[in-house]
Amino acid sequence: MTYLRDAAALARKDLLLELRGRETVPAMVLFVVAVFVAFRFALPQEQEAAAQGLLWVAIVLTALLGLIRAFVPEREQGVLDALVLAPCDRSAIWLGKALAVLAFLLVAEAAAVPLFGLFFTEVTAATVGAILLANVGLCAVGTLLAAMAVAGRAREVLLPLLFLPLSIPVVIGGVGATVSADPARYLGFLALYDAIFAILAWATFEYVVTE
Amino acid sequence: MLGVGFGLALLWVGELEGFAAGGIFFLHVPIALTAYAMLGWGAWKALRLLWTGEERYDLESYTAIHIGVIFALLTLVTGSIWARAEWLVWWDWRDRQLVAFLILFLFYSAYFMLRYSLEPGSGRMRISAVYALFGAVLIPMSFLAVRLADQFLHRTPLIRRGTPDIEGSVLAVFGVCLAGMLALAAAMYAVELAGKRLDLRLREAHA
């Protein structure tokens, strides 16, 4: 219980910072809408199938935008070392951060998905299920990679390079669940991706943040 | 061993029915399997580093991944040649096995970007090791994603169930080619590792 309380406290801190500063979520919403508009003009007319794929590219890029800012407050205030030294399990830091990014992404998607239905084509229940599953994997992996990138030089450039190759299986699973007549196996694949990479990220986060 | 394997392969190429590009099979597939072996070896060394904390595993993991990425690039090149011979195009996005290799190549190229953006020390060792472990998990996940995509254009006679697609003698030649390629990778690994260790010792002595 203490573990979950620690993670929840860190997630709550990030959500409070966002409520006061409003720096990340509005940027994510504006970004995903702008991406939709750009895609609308990039696509040939009546390309619904292609639009389904572009929804997933937009989701991955929006998640990336949120992840780039995930450790910015800690870096600017120099409190990441203090967090690591705090008497709590270090993986609770990862869990708290991942939950906060997940919350930001859900808010951005709550605006983006209806807009996608308005601009392009209707969004099925399978697509919504796939998005929810994909969010978990993207946030779990992305939070760990963001912690890696923040330790290096050229952080903002580094994170997309680390994150995009690992997100490609999510795009494959998501697009499959969206366009396939049998989405169950793609949803199963996304759940498998979530489970494997979340466990790996949880188990290895400590090695990333300790000196 | 590689020379013997390819020599035998050249003798057999004419007898391989159904392979428009039979010769490249003996080059492309062993290179791809060797790339997987080296990347897997790098991940194993990374796991040893995290498990034991011994710093020597960092250099071993890095060297194995470096060799693995070279072989991954060669896999993409020979795969492209195979695609050209088989389907008359240099690159076909429906060939998802090659696309999966491209994903791995991008992932492991980022490994070097990550490594060189970090300050040398224990932090860099551990972060590089964690990233290498993610690569080891990404390999089967990419394969699974490719299988889910359900479009195979490559002939995969070695793993196809049911009627064997190739004769035992051809399989033996393939085995010689694979053993030769693995031996080449092991030699490259040993030479590069020895060079890097020497370089490290010289730097330490100079400091």
Interface residues (C-beta under 8 A of the other chain):
Chain A: V141 L144 M148 A149 A151 G152 R153 A154 L158 L161 L162 L164 P165 L166 I168 P169 I172 G173 G176 R185 Y186 F189 L192 Y193 I196 F197 L200 T204 Y207 V208 T210 E211
Chain B: L50 I103 L104 L106 F107 S109 A110 M113 L114 S117 L118 G121 S122 G123 R126 I127 A129 V130 Y131 L133 F134 V137 L138 M141 S142 L144 A145 L148 A149
